[in-house]
Amino acid sequence: VVSKVEGWSKQYKDEKNDKYGKSGSNDPNLLYASDTVSIRPQIFDEYSNPTVLPEGALRVFHHLPTGIVAELTYSTNARGGVTSYDIRHDASVAGAHSVHIVLNGEQIKGSPVAFSVLPDKPDPSFCKLRPPEGETLYAHTAYSCLLKTFDKFNNECKVGGLTVSARLQLIKQGVHDQTALVHSNHSLGTEDHGDGT
């Protein structure tokens, strides 16, 4: 009844690869897949004194957006005679999360801690391109392909703003195929739908 938790904070780390655009992960109120979430429960005795937990008294359950419940570990740090508890989680699944902190079978004040994770920046190797519909394509007809963007954890990206370029490659039908792609016989354009497609 006296122990409590006051929300979460984001652990900052250096971005190693900004090649495909920033994820905007410098905002302390927004969490992106690949960010580390830190939760610090404060454990007190019945007289509101900081205290040390017996083995197995504290359990942490993470409810993921996928419906899976996983138990998280925590680390302890003793400094100046006071023991602090630190729960860290590397987010990889986009969506709504909740972390339940249970002490001796009961949730402490402020539990569950809820947070939402946004997809990370798009990763080309996980993005999917849907070809035009229909088996046969005809000359002098415009066709569209749909590019759906995903991050490196396979979360579907929900925002636009990417710099996208398209290139058409001709597959010859044999050694005698004289067809060539020049600017006068084809054109390509891209349209950002603003929703990750």
KAKA-V957025 format. One record per residue. N is the residue number from 1. RES is the residue in one letter. SS is DSSP state (alpha for helix, beta for strand, coil for the rest). PHI is phi in whole degrees, 0 to 359 (NA if undefined). NEAR is the number of other C-alpha atoms within 8 Angstrom. Layout:
{{N,RES,SS,PHI,NEAR} {N,RES,SS,PHI,NEAR}}
This chain:
{{1,V,coil,NA,6} {2,V,coil,264,10} {3,S,coil,297,12} {4,K,beta,209,12} {5,V,coil,222,13} {6,E,coil,243,7} {7,G,coil,72,8} {8,W,coil,228,10} {9,S,beta,222,8} {10,K,beta,261,10} {11,Q,beta,274,8} {12,Y,coil,269,6} {13,K,coil,213,4} {14,D,coil,289,4} {15,E,coil,282,5} {16,K,coil,277,4} {17,N,coil,224,5} {18,D,coil,260,7} {19,K,coil,304,4} {20,Y,coil,257,8} {21,G,coil,100,7} {22,K,coil,284,7} {23,S,coil,271,7} {24,G,coil,77,5} {25,S,coil,285,10} {26,N,coil,274,4} {27,D,coil,281,6} {28,P,coil,292,8} {29,N,coil,265,4} {30,L,coil,244,9} {31,L,beta,250,13} {32,Y,beta,243,13} {33,A,coil,305,14} {34,S,coil,97,8} {35,D,coil,282,13} {36,T,beta,254,11} {37,V,beta,264,13} {38,S,beta,241,12} {39,I,beta,232,11} {40,R,coil,237,11} {41,P,coil,290,12} {42,Q,beta,255,10} {43,I,coil,257,12} {44,F,beta,236,11} {45,D,coil,276,10} {46,E,coil,295,7} {47,Y,coil,258,5} {48,S,coil,67,8} {49,N,coil,267,7} {50,P,beta,303,10} {51,T,coil,220,9} {52,V,coil,260,6} {53,L,coil,278,7} {54,P,coil,288,5} {55,E,coil,305,5} {56,G,coil,80,5} {57,A,coil,285,9} {58,L,beta,254,10} {59,R,beta,229,11} {60,V,beta,235,11} {61,F,beta,244,12} {62,H,beta,256,12} {63,H,beta,265,12} {64,L,coil,273,13} {65,P,coil,299,10} {66,T,coil,281,4} {67,G,coil,97,6} {68,I,coil,281,7} {69,V,beta,246,8} {70,A,beta,240,8} {71,E,beta,271,8} {72,L,beta,262,10} {73,T,coil,266,7} {74,Y,coil,223,8} {75,S,beta,246,7} {76,T,beta,246,8} {77,N,beta,219,8} {78,A,beta,260,8} {79,R,beta,219,7} {80,G,coil,62,4} {81,G,coil,81,5} {82,V,beta,245,8} {83,T,beta,263,11} {84,S,beta,248,12} {85,Y,beta,241,11} {86,D,beta,227,12} {87,I,beta,253,11} {88,R,beta,237,9} {89,H,beta,221,8} {90,D,beta,275,9} {91,A,coil,288,12} {92,S,coil,223,8} {93,V,coil,252,11} {94,A,coil,285,13} {95,G,beta,129,9} {96,A,beta,272,10} {97,H,beta,243,12} {98,S,beta,217,11} {99,V,beta,243,12} {100,H,beta,260,12} {101,I,beta,254,13} {102,V,beta,247,12} {103,L,beta,244,10} {104,N,coil,52,6} {105,G,coil,86,6} {106,E,beta,235,6} {107,Q,beta,289,10} {108,I,coil,279,13} {109,K,beta,298,9} {110,G,coil,92,9} {111,S,coil,264,11} {112,P,coil,281,9} {113,V,beta,267,11} {114,A,beta,254,9} {115,F,beta,207,9} {116,S,beta,243,10} {117,V,beta,247,14} {118,L,beta,265,10} {119,P,coil,299,14} {120,D,coil,284,12} {121,K,coil,295,12} {122,P,coil,301,12} {123,D,coil,242,11} {124,P,alpha,308,7} {125,S,alpha,289,5} {126,F,alpha,255,11} {127,C,coil,287,12} {128,K,beta,237,8} {129,L,beta,248,8} {130,R,beta,261,8} {131,P,coil,288,7} {132,P,coil,299,8} {133,E,coil,283,4} {134,G,coil,98,5} {135,E,coil,279,4} {136,T,coil,250,4} {137,L,coil,254,6} {138,Y,coil,241,5} {139,A,coil,294,4} {140,H,coil,62,4} {141,T,coil,232,6} {142,A,coil,274,4} {143,Y,coil,231,5} {144,S,coil,234,6} {145,C,coil,250,8} {146,L,beta,251,9} {147,L,beta,261,9} {148,K,beta,255,12} {149,T,coil,262,14} {150,F,beta,225,17} {151,D,coil,274,15} {152,K,coil,291,11} {153,F,coil,260,8} {154,N,coil,69,7} {155,N,coil,276,11} {156,E,beta,289,10} {157,C,coil,286,14} {158,K,coil,245,8} {159,V,coil,236,7} {160,G,coil,262,10} {161,G,coil,96,6} {162,L,coil,284,6} {163,T,coil,271,4} {164,V,coil,244,5} {165,S,coil,236,5} {166,A,coil,243,7} {167,R,coil,222,5} {168,L,coil,261,5} {169,Q,coil,241,4} {170,L,coil,269,6} {171,I,coil,258,4} {172,K,coil,295,7} {173,Q,coil,272,6} {174,G,coil,156,5} {175,V,coil,293,5} {176,H,coil,264,5} {177,D,coil,287,7} {178,Q,coil,265,4} {179,T,coil,297,5} {180,A,coil,224,5} {181,L,coil,264,7} {182,V,coil,229,6} {183,H,coil,301,6} {184,S,coil,282,5} {185,N,coil,249,6} {186,H,coil,199,7} {187,S,coil,216,6} {188,L,coil,229,7} {189,G,coil,216,5} {190,T,coil,235,7} {191,E,coil,230,4} {192,D,coil,273,10} {193,H,coil,280,7} {194,G,coil,78,9} {195,D,coil,233,9} {196,G,coil,90,12} {197,T,coil,238,10}}
